[in-house]
Every structure is written in C-alpha cells, then in structure tokens.
Amino acid sequence: MEVGKRAILVYQTWKLRVALVLLALVGGIGGWQLYALGQANAEAELVALRLERDQLAARLATQTADYR
C-alpha cells in the first residue's frame, strides 16, 4: 500500500440488520422456551407442595386429637 492512499471500506448494512433480526428471534424464542420450562417445573413443584401440605395438615389433626 502506498503512502497517502487509504482503503475504503464498504459496509453492507442489510447483512448487519439481518444478523440483528436473527439474533433477536433466536434470543426471543430461547427466552420463551426457558420461561415455559420454568413454568412447567414450578407447576410440578406446586402440586408436590400442596400434597405435602395436605399430608402435614392431616398429621397435625391426628396428633392434636391424640394430645387431647
């Protein structure tokens, strides 16, 4: 390269825009999947906790009746 000459860079903005849109789509879909997975796990945990609560309430009622 000669002294005084400069390289001219030509950017293709449509490629950058497409990449950003694809990145946003992948991020959005991935985020939604993680949210759905968390919801499913929370629902299963909630069912288990309700069952445990009912069992403990029955046990407490039995022990309270035995105490009196």
C-alpha positions in Angstrom: 0.0 0.0 0.0 1.4 3.3 -1.0 1.8 6.2 1.4 -1.2 8.5 1.3 -3.7 6.0 -0.1 -6.4 4.9 2.2 -8.6 1.8 1.9 -12.3 2.4 1.5 -14.4 0.0 3.5 -17.9 -0.6 2.2 -20.4 -1.9 4.7 -23.4 -3.8 3.7 -26.0 -2.7 6.3 -28.6 -5.2 5.2 -26.4 -8.0 6.4 -26.0 -6.4 9.8 -29.7 -5.8 10.0 -30.5 -9.4 9.1 -28.0 -10.7 11.7 -29.5 -8.5 14.3 -33.1 -9.6 13.5 -32.0 -13.3 13.6 -30.2 -12.7 16.9 -33.3 -11.1 18.3 -35.5 -14.0 17.0 -33.2 -16.7 18.4 -33.0 -14.8 21.7 -36.7 -14.4 21.9 -37.5 -18.0 21.1 -34.9 -19.3 23.5 -36.1 -17.0 26.2 -39.7 -18.1 25.7 -38.6 -21.8 25.9 -36.8 -21.2 29.2 -39.8 -19.4 30.5 -42.1 -22.3 29.6 -39.7 -24.8 31.1 -39.6 -22.8 34.4 -43.4 -22.6 34.4 -43.7 -26.4 34.0 -41.2 -27.1 36.8 -43.0 -24.6 39.0 -46.3 -26.2 38.4 -45.0 -29.7 39.3 -43.4 -28.3 42.4 -46.6 -26.6 43.4 -48.6 -29.8 43.1 -46.0 -31.6 45.3 -46.1 -28.9 47.9 -49.9 -28.9 48.1 -49.8 -32.6 48.6 -47.2 -32.3 51.3 -49.3 -29.5 53.0 -52.4 -31.7 53.0 -50.5 -34.6 54.5 -49.0 -32.4 57.2 -52.4 -30.9 58.0 -53.8 -34.4 58.4 -50.9 -35.5 60.6 -51.3 -32.3 62.7 -55.0 -33.0 63.1 -54.3 -36.6 64.2 -51.6 -35.5 66.7 -53.9 -32.8 68.1 -56.7 -35.3 68.6 -54.3 -37.7 70.3 -53.0 -35.0 72.6 -56.5 -34.1 73.9 
